[in-house]
Amino acid sequence: MERETAAAEEPTAPGRRRRRREGRTRTVRSNLQPPPGAEDPAAKGARHLADNRVKTTKYTALSFLPKNLFEQFHRLANVYFVFIALLNFVPAVNAFQPGLALAPVLFILAVTAFKDLWEDYSRHRSDHEINHLGCLVFSS
């Protein structure tokens, strides 16, 4: 499943002339498996090519918690409320029970994390759908 095309003009900076590459060809391969009995270009020792899967997710299972907390603590309001809640653990300045001060902050952080997880899972499902669509192959 490959297609050879003549190489077009190579991109250059604006205002500069473009040179044509004469005699050079480009091979385009799809990720589809070759039909039974057809030659597999990968079996001939073709170099490893990057796959053309779409991946728009932000997180992996291992990186979700650290990345999400990092993003949430970039919001100054979250840092402020955690600071105020931690101040309640100092006996000289506490206004009420320390655990009570942490509850609303932790609730907001948990709800935001769940929302981010749901959005990332939706992106993952969408990526999976797009990556498993068939493609049209044009050949001459």
Beta strands, then each sheet from edge to edge (+ up, - down):
strand 1: 2-6
strand 2: 25-29
sheet 1: 1+ 2-
end
